Amino acid sequence: MNTHLKLGLLLVSLFLSFFIGAAIFQSIEAGDRDIWYFESYYFCLTVTTTVGYGYVYPVTAGGKFFTIFYALFTIPLLVITLADIGRKLANLIGIAETKALGRVKNRHLRFLVVITMTMFSGIVVFLLIPGGIFVALEEFWSFMDGFWYAFATLSTIGFGDIMAGMSYEVGPMGSAASNVYIVAISMYTLLGLTWPATLWVLVADYLYGSKGTEQGQEEGQKTEAVAI
């Protein structure tokens, strides 16, 4: 199967699991409490990404059984998707590395430069910039709050002390603006998780990849580039 088609099917399956899972979870839990659809959607996102803020959780036996089976299906799906995206991004970084650092023969120095640049770029793109955006959208949040939320989310720690989308600043819960915001948060979370996934692939390639000649490494990168 074409790798781009495979990735597209994985992403579609992932988002379908959120929307369908939210409907099922809401219908199961609705008898015991008032829960709105995109609150259930948020719950499915936190289960799949293993963030687990704890703000929304199952209270019924049916909800708990559903969560167990849902997690067993969607967590591996997310891992496979992130691994696929991480590999493609690592391949692109490898091509850029060859062009920019092709004359540097020290493999360890090249890895140090690449991992440092990838780490710094991720901090700016996925932590600092979103932190500023959250400050503008969330009531009473400081920049540190926005940065902290972004870090806790993308590291999948998910303390649950603060969570985006739970205030009325963007709009009342259940409103169109609030629903769009929740979906946007889910897209940010999935996109942001590709950053650590890429770092994992880069580190794995460094630790377990080819340790042969520079020419052999470049040939391997070119082979990977063809697979993108």
GUMARLUM-779063 format. One line per field, with one value per residue: residue number from 0; x, y, z of N, C-alpha, C, O, CB in turn. Coordinates in pm, whole numbers. Glycine has a CB too. Layout:
N
nr = NUM/...;
n.xx = X/...;
n.yy = Y/...;
n.zz = Z/...;
ca.xx = X/...;
ca.yy = Y/...;
ca.zz = Z/...;
c.xx = X/...;
c.yy = Y/...;
c.zz = Z/...;
o.xx = X/...;
o.yy = Y/...;
o.zz = Z/...;
cb.xx = X/...;
cb.yy = Y/...;
cb.zz = Z/...;
This chain:
228
nr = 0/1/2/3/4/5/6/7/8/9/10/11/12/13/14/15/16/17/18/19/20/21/22/23/24/25/26/27/28/29/30/31/32/33/34/35/36/37/38/39/40/41/42/43/44/45/46/47/48/49/50/51/52/53/54/55/56/57/58/59/60/61/62/63/64/65/66/67/68/69/70/71/72/73/74/75/76/77/78/79/80/81/82/83/84/85/86/87/88/89/90/91/92/93/94/95/96/97/98/99/100/101/102/103/104/105/106/107/108/109/110/111/112/113/114/115/116/117/118/119/120/121/122/123/124/125/126/127/128/129/130/131/132/133/134/135/136/137/138/139/140/141/142/143/144/145/146/147/148/149/150/151/152/153/154/155/156/157/158/159/160/161/162/163/164/165/166/167/168/169/170/171/172/173/174/175/176/177/178/179/180/181/182/183/184/185/186/187/188/189/190/191/192/193/194/195/196/197/198/199/200/201/202/203/204/205/206/207/208/209/210/211/212/213/214/215/216/217/218/219/220/221/222/223/224/225/226/227;
n.xx = 84/44/245/159/-117/-170/-103/-294/-532/-492/-503/-764/-906/-837/-954/-1220/-1257/-1256/-1490/-1697/-1655/-1702/-1977/-2078/-1978/-2102/-2373/-2378/-2305/-2487/-2722/-2661/-2550/-2517/-2379/-2207/-2169/-1913/-1762/-1742/-1601/-1359/-1282/-1238/-1019/-826/-801/-704/-459/-332/-309/-498/-638/-828/-1048/-1287/-1436/-1526/-1821/-2003/-2053/-2076/-1958/-1696/-1619/-1644/-1444/-1213/-1202/-1207/-967/-784/-803/-764/-526/-301/-350/-296/-23/90/26/166/427/457/431/643/862/856/901/1151/1298/1289/1428/1672/1748/1778/1985/2196/2238/2301/2500/2675/2952/3057/3221/3210/3001/2869/2875/2715/2471/2423/2390/2162/1964/1955/1864/1615/1489/1489/1338/1093/1021/974/771/570/536/601/477/203/153/132/-94/-291/-304/-431/-680/-782/-942/-802/-552/-201/109/284/104/-15/208/277/49/64/306/251/53/167/374/235/183/-28/-147/-387/-444/-488/-687/-740/-1021/-1223/-1334/-1552/-1462/-1403/-1651/-1982/-2009/-2079/-2154/-2113/-1863/-1717/-1716/-1571/-1331/-1255/-1216/-1004/-810/-771/-656/-424/-301/-254/-93/117/221/364/609/768/759/909/1156/1206/1243/1468/1661/1657/1747/2005/2115/2075/2100/2273/2622/2822/3027/3043/2943/2784/2587/2467/2368/2177/2002/1912/1776/1568/1446/1328/1118/937;
n.yy = -120/226/457/714/693/499/639/840/690/594/832/919/705/742/991/928/739/904/1064/870/717/913/956/705/684/904/830/609/716/918/860/876/1121/1467/1511/1657/1629/1705/1713/1446/1379/1507/1353/1103/1172/1223/971/816/942/898/1101/1172/1371/1365/1517/1453/1143/794/700/503/143/42/251/231/-25/20/215/68/-122/56/197/-11/-47/210/327/167/224/499/495/357/537/771/670/624/884/1006/866/953/1229/1221/1114/1326/1516/1386/1407/1686/1712/1580/1753/1995/1931/1766/1768/1732/1494/1366/1156/1166/1436/1541/1424/1545/1813/1794/1684/1883/2107/2008/1971/2237/2370/2239/2317/2589/2591/2413/2457/2725/2910/2802/2833/3112/3152/3016/3179/3402/3296/3165/3226/3419/3294/3283/3338/3140/2949/2871/2769/2565/2400/2318/2176/1974/1838/1750/1598/1396/1376/1507/1646/1771/1996/2240/2298/2338/2479/2442/2664/2956/3146/3129/3045/2940/2610/2360/2534/2649/2775/2684/2408/2392/2483/2276/2066/2179/2181/1908/1851/2003/1865/1608/1678/1798/1580/1449/1561/1466/1201/1208/1277/1044/859/965/940/662/580/680/535/266/249/241/212/242/353/701/732/507/573/796/681/518/709/820/604/579/821/782/625/795;
n.zz = 0/-75/102/174/142/332/569/556/585/844/994/938/1051/1316/1388/1336/1532/1756/1719/1691/1923/2116/2088/2166/2430/2549/2529/2698/2947/2988/3129/3398/3449/3346/3047/2781/2421/2306/2529/2584/2354/2407/2623/2495/2339/2540/2649/2435/2375/2609/2791/2989/3174/3378/3423/3289/3328/3337/3511/3531/3524/3267/3121/3212/3124/2849/2814/2869/2654/2443/2479/2442/2171/2047/2149/2055/1784/1773/1842/1625/1421/1500/1496/1224/1118/1257/1148/881/911/1032/823/642/791/795/524/508/690/559/343/473/660/536/499/745/919/1160/1318/1565/1634/1432/1495/1743/1668/1504/1679/1872/1726/1641/1887/1988/1790/1821/2081/2043/1839/1933/2206/2307/2121/2107/2382/2409/2250/2394/2619/2514/2459/2683/2990/3249/3234/3267/3083/3163/3252/3009/2873/3050/3039/2770/2775/2969/2834/2583/2677/2775/3044/3178/3419/3494/3637/3512/3224/2880/2709/2892/3006/2988/2821/2543/2455/2564/2704/2474/2278/1935/1893/2113/2061/1820/1914/2090/1907/1765/1966/1992/1744/1765/1976/1866/1648/1786/1927/1735/1743/1980/1889/1654/1763/1908/1701/1573/1778/1810/1558/1573/1787/1717/1447/1125/1159/987/715/619/367/343/531/413/182/297/395/160/55/241/193/-52/20/134;
ca.xx = 0/114/266/75/-253/-174/-106/-425/-631/-469/-552/-910/-952/-816/-1057/-1348/-1266/-1293/-1629/-1785/-1636/-1769/-2122/-2106/-1951/-2208/-2499/-2365/-2294/-2591/-2825/-2620/-2506/-2533/-2251/-2229/-2099/-1772/-1694/-1710/-1496/-1237/-1248/-1181/-886/-733/-777/-621/-324/-288/-291/-582/-644/-910/-1164/-1398/-1402/-1648/-1875/-2087/-1981/-2071/-1859/-1562/-1592/-1623/-1313/-1109/-1194/-1174/-823/-709/-806/-718/-388/-212/-371/-221/120/126/18/278/550/461/461/777/958/859/966/1292/1358/1307/1538/1794/1784/1830/2113/2295/2267/2361/2615/2738/3097/3096/3242/3185/2860/2815/2854/2599/2351/2404/2334/2026/1872/1942/1779/1480/1436/1464/1227/970/988/916/649/466/519/601/371/72/136/82/-231/-380/-321/-529/-810/-829/-963/-715/-429/-75/187/337/-6/-28/326/268/-55/117/407/186/-24/252/455/130/174/-169/-180/-528/-463/-553/-720/-797/-1154/-1320/-1387/-1652/-1399/-1424/-1795/-2043/-1991/-2183/-2172/-2034/-1726/-1652/-1697/-1459/-1210/-1220/-1160/-875/-719/-737/-563/-297/-242/-203/20/227/280/458/742/844/769/1024/1276/1229/1296/1605/1747/1667/1836/2142/2161/2067/2112/2401/2742/2923/3092/2956/2878/2678/2480/2397/2290/2061/1909/1850/1680/1452/1379/1246/998/847;
ca.yy = 0/353/504/832/644/431/740/905/599/592/958/916/609/800/1092/858/676/1009/1104/757/685/1017/930/586/715/996/756/522/793/1021/824/904/1260/1553/1518/1701/1546/1737/1675/1305/1381/1543/1234/1003/1221/1205/827/769/998/862/1222/1144/1482/1328/1605/1368/1003/712/676/383/20/35/347/180/-134/81/282/-36/-175/169/224/-122/-30/339/360/113/297/624/465/324/660/858/608/646/1026/1031/813/1040/1355/1190/1100/1462/1576/1321/1468/1819/1694/1546/1874/2102/1885/1658/1771/1698/1350/1312/1117/1207/1580/1562/1388/1647/1932/1763/1667/2014/2190/1953/2000/2380/2402/2189/2402/2714/2568/2337/2498/2870/2974/2764/2892/3247/3143/2978/3296/3488/3230/3113/3328/3422/3218/3353/3268/3017/2851/2820/2687/2447/2313/2259/2077/1861/1765/1682/1498/1301/1369/1538/1662/1805/2114/2334/2235/2429/2447/2418/2791/3017/3257/3108/3033/2844/2470/2315/2630/2617/2821/2593/2279/2408/2497/2143/1991/2241/2133/1770/1855/2051/1758/1503/1735/1818/1452/1406/1613/1363/1081/1229/1269/903/794/1014/879/518/567/707/428/132/256/205/275/222/470/816/705/412/643/881/594/475/820/833/494/616/935/729/565/898;
ca.zz = 0/-77/239/199/157/461/673/548/644/988/1051/929/1150/1448/1415/1342/1665/1850/1701/1721/2063/2195/2085/2247/2570/2595/2544/2814/3070/2997/3225/3535/3465/3229/2976/2643/2323/2287/2652/2559/2252/2479/2701/2404/2304/2651/2665/2323/2387/2744/2872/3106/3269/3492/3434/3248/3352/3343/3645/3525/3490/3121/3075/3243/3030/2718/2815/2862/2518/2356/2494/2383/2025/1995/2187/1951/1659/1783/1841/1486/1343/1538/1447/1079/1095/1308/1052/763/947/1054/690/588/867/747/396/538/756/457/265/554/738/460/510/882/920/1295/1328/1694/1627/1346/1571/1846/1603/1457/1792/1936/1641/1646/2020/1998/1700/1883/2195/1991/1762/2003/2344/2328/2041/2160/2514/2387/2197/2505/2704/2449/2450/2811/3092/3367/3219/3240/2981/3225/3251/2873/2846/3136/2983/2647/2812/3036/2734/2485/2747/2817/3190/3201/3562/3509/3720/3421/3096/2781/2659/2999/3054/2901/2750/2400/2437/2657/2669/2383/2169/1814/1912/2207/1995/1725/1996/2139/1794/1737/2069/1958/1631/1819/2056/1777/1573/1880/1965/1631/1779/2052/1807/1565/1846/1938/1581/1553/1879/1779/1442/1617/1876/1658/1302/1064/1213/885/660/590/239/371/600/317/95/373/401/28/43/322/129/-161/78/185;
c.xx = 87/125/181/-70/-269/-184/-241/-534/-616/-526/-705/-967/-941/-925/-1196/-1366/-1303/-1443/-1726/-1776/-1706/-1919/-2159/-2088/-2060/-2338/-2495/-2373/-2411/-2697/-2792/-2573/-2527/-2396/-2276/-2133/-1951/-1692/-1652/-1599/-1360/-1187/-1181/-1040/-787/-704/-679/-477/-259/-259/-372/-586/-724/-1032/-1292/-1354/-1532/-1692/-1963/-2000/-1968/-1967/-1717/-1524/-1565/-1484/-1200/-1092/-1157/-1024/-739/-704/-736/-574/-288/-227/-294/-71/168/127/135/411/567/498/603/885/969/930/1115/1366/1386/1422/1671/1842/1843/1967/2223/2336/2342/2490/2691/2888/3148/3103/3210/3036/2795/2786/2732/2470/2320/2343/2189/1929/1850/1848/1634/1413/1398/1345/1094/927/920/779/537/445/506/487/232/46/81/-61/-329/-405/-430/-670/-868/-834/-868/-587/-311/0/244/230/-20/87/319/165/-3/218/343/108/68/349/366/127/30/-208/-328/-553/-526/-575/-784/-937/-1260/-1376/-1489/-1594/-1421/-1573/-1852/-2022/-2111/-2210/-2083/-1888/-1650/-1623/-1580/-1328/-1162/-1156/-1021/-770/-677/-638/-425/-226/-180/-83/141/296/372/599/820/858/890/1155/1310/1294/1441/1703/1766/1759/1982/2198/2171/2083/2250/2515/2858/2983/2992/2881/2762/2560/2399/2314/2164/1957/1838/1745/1553/1373/1288/1114/899/727;
c.yy = 124/410/625/791/576/533/812/821/592/717/963/822/666/900/1030/792/779/1041/992/719/785/993/811/616/806/920/665/601/889/989/861/1048/1336/1571/1555/1630/1576/1724/1528/1292/1410/1424/1129/1043/1193/1058/778/817/966/985/1209/1253/1446/1417/1530/1223/923/689/551/262/6/129/299/65/-79/143/182/-85/-65/197/114/-112/97/373/297/185/429/599/436/451/753/802/632/791/1059/983/905/1172/1333/1173/1236/1534/1516/1377/1606/1812/1666/1669/1978/2060/1773/1653/1738/1546/1286/1285/1167/1358/1612/1532/1495/1773/1908/1755/1799/2103/2141/1984/2148/2421/2358/2273/2530/2690/2507/2377/2650/2939/2933/2823/3034/3247/3108/3095/3387/3429/3188/3224/3309/3341/3313/3277/3138/2909/2787/2728/2556/2348/2242/2150/1953/1776/1685/1583/1383/1281/1397/1550/1693/1926/2228/2264/2337/2382/2428/2547/2844/3132/3246/3104/2935/2701/2422/2411/2593/2656/2727/2458/2283/2415/2361/2060/2046/2194/1989/1765/1903/1939/1651/1554/1752/1689/1396/1456/1512/1234/1090/1220/1124/831/836/950/729/494/587/590/293/130/217/282/259/352/581/794/608/478/726/798/545/584/838/724/524/727/888/675/667/915;
c.zz = 0/64/273/220/292/575/675/612/796/1055/1049/1035/1291/1482/1418/1478/1771/1842/1736/1869/2154/2201/2172/2396/2627/2620/2667/2943/3093/3102/3368/3557/3336/3162/2831/2549/2315/2417/2641/2456/2317/2561/2613/2360/2416/2679/2559/2335/2520/2830/3001/3210/3394/3511/3397/3265/3362/3487/3648/3491/3339/3064/3100/3150/2890/2710/2802/2718/2418/2359/2428/2231/1980/2033/2090/1817/1659/1775/1698/1401/1373/1491/1299/1048/1141/1213/930/794/972/922/628/659/823/615/418/605/655/376/345/622/667/474/650/894/1055/1312/1457/1696/1542/1420/1675/1787/1563/1573/1865/1857/1643/1779/2032/1912/1761/2001/2149/1929/1845/2149/2361/2251/2088/2299/2505/2337/2308/2599/2647/2453/2584/2916/3209/3355/3200/3131/3037/3228/3113/2836/2924/3082/2857/2678/2874/2938/2642/2549/2795/2968/3233/3347/3583/3595/3641/3288/3004/2742/2765/3058/2954/2819/2600/2368/2536/2610/2586/2270/2052/1833/2005/2143/1898/1801/2047/2027/1759/1839/2038/1843/1676/1896/1967/1697/1663/1920/1857/1661/1864/1973/1713/1643/1879/1820/1557/1652/1850/1660/1482/1698/1806/1507/1255/1125/1113/839/636/461/261/440/502/221/165/381/268/6/120/256/17/-107/128/92;
o.xx = 191/26/135/-139/-371/-264/-295/-620/-715/-589/-768/-1065/-1027/-983/-1282/-1477/-1374/-1513/-1827/-1878/-1762/-1981/-2259/-2172/-2104/-2405/-2597/-2439/-2431/-2757/-2881/-2557/-2553/-2308/-2358/-2030/-1869/-1569/-1543/-1513/-1260/-1067/-1079/-952/-676/-596/-582/-384/-144/-190/-319/-543/-692/-1110/-1393/-1246/-1636/-1610/-1993/-1891/-1864/-1896/-1628/-1410/-1475/-1414/-1102/-980/-1087/-961/-636/-611/-656/-505/-197/-129/-234/0/273/216/197/499/678/583/676/987/1080/1009/1196/1482/1492/1502/1772/1962/1944/2054/2332/2453/2434/2580/2762/2948/3267/3002/3186/2955/2679/2686/2654/2372/2205/2254/2103/1821/1740/1761/1541/1295/1290/1260/995/807/822/683/420/346/410/411/147/-67/-6/-140/-439/-515/-510/-768/-989/-742/-855/-518/-321/-40/251/260/-35/67/351/189/-24/217/375/96/48/400/416/75/-28/-292/-387/-668/-607/-494/-871/-967/-1375/-1458/-1509/-1668/-1456/-1616/-1777/-2018/-2226/-2281/-1989/-1798/-1533/-1518/-1499/-1226/-1042/-1056/-930/-655/-560/-546/-323/-105/-67/16/254/416/451/697/930/958/963/1252/1426/1388/1526/1813/1876/1838/2071/2314/2263/2079/2333/2507/2975/2990/2871/2765/2655/2445/2276/2204/2058/1837/1718/1639/1443/1250/1182/1012/786/639;
o.yy = 129/412/640/846/594/515/840/872/584/708/1005/855/641/894/1074/790/746/1043/1015/693/747/1008/815/580/787/944/645/560/936/1080/877/1091/1277/1638/1492/1577/1484/1724/1490/1205/1345/1398/1073/958/1145/1023/709/741/1002/974/1233/1232/1492/1396/1541/1185/980/663/498/275/-36/95/324/57/-126/126/207/-89/-89/217/142/-163/94/442/366/203/466/673/483/471/807/878/658/817/1131/1048/932/1221/1418/1212/1259/1603/1587/1395/1642/1895/1723/1688/2042/2141/1696/1546/1720/1477/1166/1377/1207/1402/1701/1606/1532/1834/1993/1814/1826/2169/2221/2018/2181/2499/2430/2297/2574/2759/2545/2336/2697/3016/3021/2858/3072/3332/3165/3110/3443/3503/3176/3305/3199/3321/3410/3167/3038/2792/2665/2623/2449/2227/2122/2043/1841/1655/1565/1494/1285/1180/1322/1474/1646/1958/2303/2182/2414/2263/2400/2542/2785/3206/3345/3156/2852/2675/2442/2377/2514/2581/2695/2398/2190/2360/2333/1992/1969/2171/1954/1683/1851/1921/1609/1482/1723/1688/1305/1400/1474/1163/993/1163/1085/753/753/910/677/400/519/552/215/24/167/404/263/449/558/834/626/444/727/838/533/557/868/747/498/729/947/677/631/997;
o.zz = 66/138/386/306/359/666/781/684/868/1160/1146/1102/1375/1591/1494/1533/1866/1943/1803/1932/2257/2307/2244/2478/2740/2720/2732/3039/3205/3158/3450/3671/3231/3217/2764/2591/2317/2414/2683/2468/2286/2569/2651/2347/2390/2727/2590/2309/2543/2932/3110/3324/3504/3604/3466/3220/3393/3575/3755/3437/3288/2969/3019/3103/2821/2611/2733/2667/2320/2255/2367/2169/1886/1957/2045/1745/1559/1707/1656/1319/1281/1450/1252/964/1072/1196/883/713/936/909/570/596/816/595/357/579/664/345/295/641/731/462/671/880/1062/1318/1456/1752/1576/1409/1694/1847/1587/1567/1914/1914/1647/1784/2081/1956/1752/2019/2208/1961/1829/2210/2421/2308/2109/2332/2583/2376/2314/2652/2722/2451/2598/2929/3263/3455/3126/3093/2966/3210/3101/2776/2871/3080/2840/2617/2837/2957/2625/2481/2850/3016/3312/3395/3680/3625/3694/3245/3045/2742/2732/3150/2847/2754/2535/2265/2589/2490/2623/2175/2067/1795/1981/2167/1892/1758/2046/2049/1726/1803/2056/1843/1632/1882/1990/1680/1623/1944/1884/1612/1824/1988/1695/1595/1879/1837/1525/1614/1864/1660/1432/1681/1831/1444/1331/1142/1151/914/633/449/204/411/508/183/103/374/264/-53/72/261/-7/-176/162/118;
cb.xx = -95/43/413/86/-289/-50/7/-460/-618/-320/-495/-956/-870/-679/-1051/-1358/-1133/-1211/-1652/-1749/-1490/-1740/-2168/-2013/-1813/-2231/-2528/-2233/-2166/-2657/-2850/-2510/-2357/-2594/-2174/-2212/-2161/-1757/-1787/-1835/-1527/-1263/-1373/-1271/-891/-788/-910/-679/-329/-164/-335/-535/-704/-829/-1147/-1443/-1315/-1625/-1956/-2200/-2052/-2207/-1879/-1555/-1709/-1731/-1296/-1143/-1327/-1253/-785/-772/-950/-809/-360/-238/-521/-255/151/27/-114/281/550/326/359/794/917/715/901/1307/1267/1177/1517/1772/1661/1731/2106/2241/2139/2263/2569/2703/3148/2995/3384/3236/2848/2912/2978/2610/2368/2538/2416/2025/1925/2079/1832/1483/1538/1589/1248/990/1113/1010/678/499/634/735/388/60/269/170/-239/-320/-188/-488/-800/-738/-1109/-791/-439/12/301/388/-139/-35/456/232/-182/181/508/94/-109/329/530/152/272/-252/-94/-600/-330/-467/-814/-706/-1147/-1256/-1273/-1769/-1248/-1357/-1830/-2194/-1975/-2309/-2141/-2093/-1725/-1739/-1825/-1478/-1236/-1344/-1254/-886/-786/-863/-618/-319/-348/-313/-20/178/170/412/728/778/640/1013/1258/1098/1209/1610/1688/1528/1798/2147/2070/1937/2080/2397/2779/2865/3165/3037/2979/2730/2536/2496/2375/2101/1982/1957/1742/1496/1482/1322/1037/921;
cb.yy = 1/453/537/931/546/343/841/934/458/580/1078/873/479/868/1203/752/609/1137/1149/635/680/1156/905/469/782/1108/674/444/871/1040/679/811/1266/1692/1384/1853/1563/1877/1698/1229/1486/1665/1175/986/1371/1271/748/816/1149/774/1349/1020/1605/1332/1729/1398/986/578/797/401/-103/66/479/134/-234/187/364/-154/-240/295/237/-255/-29/448/311/-36/324/696/344/220/733/877/458/611/1116/964/672/1067/1415/1063/1018/1544/1556/1172/1477/1895/1580/1437/1933/2149/1836/1671/1905/1758/1319/1411/965/1171/1649/1475/1251/1680/1970/1631/1560/2081/2190/1801/1962/2459/2337/2047/2435/2776/2479/2192/2449/2929/2939/2613/2893/3320/3038/2860/3374/3514/3111/2999/3326/3374/3121/3367/3357/3045/2920/2935/2764/2488/2394/2367/2137/1911/1862/1783/1562/1166/1470/1435/1772/1689/2160/2465/2115/2438/2326/2338/2894/3067/3262/2977/2990/2873/2383/2292/2774/2690/2963/2575/2237/2535/2591/2071/2000/2394/2140/1690/1946/2173/1695/1455/1871/1888/1352/1457/1746/1333/1059/1365/1350/833/828/1168/899/460/668/836/417/69/393/229/214/148/435/945/647/298/731/965/475/431/948/828/364/659/1034/619/474/1032;
cb.zz = 122/-171/260/81/43/480/652/403/582/1018/975/788/1140/1455/1309/1229/1701/1823/1557/1633/2097/2137/1940/2205/2585/2491/2418/2808/3069/2863/3217/3574/3507/3268/2986/2632/2188/2233/2775/2512/2143/2571/2768/2280/2274/2777/2655/2191/2368/2737/2793/3170/3203/3615/3344/3100/3481/3274/3692/3420/3549/3063/3143/3390/3028/2689/2943/2954/2478/2397/2642/2424/1976/2044/2330/1933/1637/1914/1933/1427/1372/1689/1477/1016/1170/1441/1008/714/1072/1140/598/602/1019/733/303/628/857/363/211/658/875/317/469/986/883/1404/1321/1808/1570/1220/1639/1913/1479/1380/1890/1952/1497/1621/2128/1956/1563/1928/2276/1887/1644/1998/2426/2285/1893/2166/2589/2290/2084/2584/2718/2306/2361/2859/3140/3485/3101/3370/2929/3367/3291/2774/2882/3279/2950/2558/2910/3147/2651/2405/2866/2748/3257/3138/3623/3565/3779/3403/3116/2656/2578/3109/3078/2984/2780/2353/2293/2673/2795/2458/2217/1691/1969/2331/1921/1638/2113/2195/1671/1738/2208/1923/1519/1911/2146/1681/1511/2002/1994/1494/1855/2185/1726/1495/1976/1975/1456/1568/2020/1749/1333/1701/1995/1695/1254/913/1351/768/531/582/137/455/710/239/49/512/439/-83/92/462/74/-237/191/202;
